[in-house]
Amino acid sequence: MKLLTWSFLLLAMVALSRAAAAADATEAPEEEKTNDQGKSDVVKRAAPCNQGWTSINGRLFIYISTPMTWAQAERNCISLGGTLASVHSAQEYSDIQRLILSATSASKETWIGGSDAQEEGVWLWADGSSFGYSHWCQGEPSNGYKMQHCLQMNYSDSKCWDDHLCNVRLPSVCSTRK
């Protein structure tokens, strides 16, 4: 009788574990973060191809309106299954600008995945792809104060690229492969 009871309990535990795993797979977990004012910012995780992602040139992109530092934005993109976006052509840059414009009705300064924090003047994409295309503003990258190591897009009236202080809070664009 005891063996039968233990067998039933074991089967019930396995069934509950499988049900919980299935629920986790279908619901995107939330990650709670605290901002500088001590308020909670809840960031909803989502699997790529979910609502909000836009297909551009064989990759998926999403605009994140929550202002974050570059590192926080990259960590958030990773939690979504991607990285801060890399840009590989003028057309792709224009498409990403349209994505931001459609989400905000403006051309906001926004983090993308370029950084030279590892070595001054050597720009790398967070996704590891080649940094072959650039759209720097005139006089950029300037490395002002010798501390500007992160790439923002839509800078100035020219809507070009600027190296910026990484601890500034901006919206961001994430990308991932399909």
N, C-alpha and C positions, 0 to 999 in steps of 0.2 A: 504494500500500500504506500509506504514511504517513497519507494522508487517511482511509483506512478505519479505521486504528488510532485516530486522533484522534476520529473520529466515534463510535467505540465507547466511548472513554473519556468523551466528553462526555455521551453517553446514560446511561452508568453513573452519572456524577456527578448528573445530573438525577434519576434514579430514586432514588438514595440520599438526595438532598435532600428529595424528596417523601415518602419513607418516614420520615425523621426528623421532618418537619413533622407527619405523621399521628400519629406516636407522641407528639409534644408535645401535640397536640390532645386525645388520649385520656387522657394521664396528667397529673394535677395536680402541677406542680412544687413542690418544697419550698423554703422560704426559711429560711436559718439566721440566727438572731439570737443575740447574746450578752447575758446578763442582768448585773446588777450584781455577781454573785459570779463572773463570768468563765465561767459554764457556758453551754453552747449550748442555746437553745430553738429547736426546729425547728417551724415553723408550716406546716401543710399547706394549700396553696391548693386551693380547690374552686370549680367553677362553680356559680352558683345553680341550684336544683332538684336538686342532688346530695343524697345522703343527709345527714341532719342538719338540713336546712332545713325549716321548718314554715310552712305557708300560714296567714296571719291577715289577714282583711279586704282581700284582693286584693294583699297583699305577702308576701314570704318573709322569715322571721326565723331567726336561728341564735344560740344561746348559745355564747359562747367562754369556757371556764373558765380559761384561762391569764391570770393577773393581769398587767396592763400599765398604763402611764400612759394618760391619755385620748388623747394624740396617737399613741402606739403602737397603741392599740386602733383608732383611726380609720384609721391606715395599714393595719392588718391587715384591717379591713373592706373597704377599697378593693381590697386584693389579692384578696379573695374576690368582688369584683364588686358591692359595695354600699357603705354608709356605716354609721356608728353609727346606731342606730335612732331615728327620730322617733316621737312618740306623739300621736295626734289625737283620742282619746276615752277615756272611762272604761272602756268595754268593751275597747278595744285594750290599754290599760294592764293590765287584769285578765288578758287573754289572754297578754301578755308575762310577767306574773308567774307564770302557770301553766306557761309554757314553762321558766322558770328553775327552778321548783319540781320539775317532772318531770325535769329534767336533774341536779339537785343534792340533791333531797329537803330543800331549805331555801329560804328567801327571802333570798338573799345580796344585799348591796349590790353594785350593778352599774352600770357606765357605760352611758349612752345618749347620743344625739347632740346634746344641748343645750349651748350655750356662750354666755357674754357676754364672752369675751376681746376681741372686736373693739371693743366699746363697753360700758362698765359699765352694767348694768341693761337692756340690749337683748339679749334672749335669741333666739338663732337656732338652727335645726336644721342639722346637718351636710349633710343632703340638699337644703337650700334650700327646703324646704316651710314653710308658714306656722306660726308658733308660736301657734296659737289655743287649744290646750288645755294646761292645766297641772295638776299635782297636788302643789303645794308643801306641805311640812310647815309647821306654824305657826311664824311668825317667819322663814321662808325666802322667797326667797333672802336670806341675811344678809351675804354678801361678807365673812366673817370675815377679819381681817388684810388686807383689801383685795386679796386674791389668790385668792379662790375663784371660779373662772370656768367650772367644768365640772360637768355635771349627773350626779348619781348617783341611782338609784332604789332602792326598798326600804330607805330610811333609817329608823332608829329602830323602835320598836314599831308605829308607825302605817304603816310601809311606804310612805312618801310620798317626795317629791323633796327633795334638798338640793344646794345649790351646794357644791362641794368643791375642794380643792387639786388641780390637774390632774396633778401629778407623783406622786400616790398610785397604787399598783398595785391595780387591781380587775379582776374578770372583766367581760365586756361582751356586749352584744347588737347584732348587725349586722342590717341589713335591706336589701332591694332590691325593685324591681318585678319582677313575673313576666315 
